[in-house]
Amino acid sequence: MTIKEKDKKYILPTYARADVEFVRGENATLFDVNGKKYIDFTSGIGVVSVGHANKRVADALCEQVHAITHISNLYYIAPQAEAAQKVVEVSGYDMACFFANSGAEANEGAIKIARKHGERDGEIKRYKIITLNHSFHGRTITTVKATGQESMHNYFGPFPDGFVYADGIDEIEGMLDDHTAAVMIELIQGEGGVEPQDKEKVQKLAKLLKEKEIPLIVDEVQTGAYRVGEFTASQAYEIEPEIITLAKGVGGGVPVGIVMTTLKEVLSAGDHGSTFGGNYLSSRAVCEVVDILRELKESGDLEITSLMFNKALEEFAKKYPDTFTKKVGFGMMCGLRVKDADTLTNIINAAREHGVMVLKAGRNTLRFLPPLTITKEEIDEGFKALNSAMATL
Ligand SMILES: *Cc1c(COP(=O)(O)O)cnc(C)c1O
């Protein structure tokens, strides 16, 4: 059986897969089963932040696997405490962490903290979570309901109650009431189309919520781990949320989700937990990834790469004014608005054929989430391939 036949026979058809099978990677370069080379402008949807097959991560994980990988949260786990200290320190916030295994799970944890925080005298009074339309918070029953996209609420009900959606940051103030447990937002909507929120509006909202003692949850599953230049987008927006969730890039390819919060006293033993969360393997990955990215930031190289990538993207977009209507994004989370959805699909397919991987976001955004370690050579080669792809459309 070929891999395609096996996939068809044994895997549930939840993904529309592109016809390619990668076998190896090296920083922002990928090789498929036929030996064909590709430049990766996706980093596996913002996950492989330190590049494919990063040697430091590989060595750390090998060492860890040979020692111990899992013993459960019934016991102390040194790399978990270490990873928590590292992420708290680079964030600059006075927070503590809970470790989960994915973005959706981190958001579940955040919602549980907000709901318990909203409990008064043993009775849940503040239960409402306000999220934004066009948001994306995950695929579990709760986080799919938290996601402000009607099309994702078609099946799977009944859903947990208490999620309401605002059209924009401006609308949130008018929706706050005595039952509001939290507001949950992405500072730059990822899946929604690489849509940054207005900094002043966000700062005003954060201040208002502080006055009303309503926690602000920032879903940084995609924006976190230096994707937008600072460890969190919250730092870039100069706000102090009560809860931040991380996943994707913070594990560099090892599944991990993290809830960070200033509300350190809300959950007690038994309120929440995870079998795998924060085990030796994933925590060790977080330690190494955060070290690598912090060094990249402090050396100034992250800023240089970000400027280089954005300049190359602008120059590329300028050549096709009839196709690309606008450049969007923040740091190394960027996109180009494409005139229509069909053209976008054609670009992504042609790009792959010409050896460069790019993503879709929302209905009509070409999305770029390159590894933060991408080199100048890889950037140049990627855009060269994209130009060749454009020539065939
Ligand atoms: C990807 C993503 C999630 C879901 O993460 P999973 O690891 O797939 O559960 C949640 N929120 C945001 C903003 C994301 O980009």
The ligand as a Gaussian input file, in Angstrom:
#p B3LYP/6-31G(d) Opt

LIG

0 1
 C       -3.716000      27.089000      16.443000
 C       -4.478000      27.924000      17.393000
 C       -5.241000      27.359000      18.436000
 C       -5.435000      25.859000      18.561000
 O       -4.247000      25.209000      18.868000
 P       -4.198000      23.593000      18.791000
 O       -2.820000      23.272000      19.279000
 O       -4.452000      23.194000      17.387000
 O       -5.243000      23.099000      19.711000
 C       -5.860000      28.204000      19.334000
 N       -5.756000      29.535000      19.224000
 C       -5.017000      30.127000      18.258000
 C       -4.921000      31.604000      18.212000
 C       -4.375000      29.345000      17.299000
 O       -3.690000      29.931000      16.310000

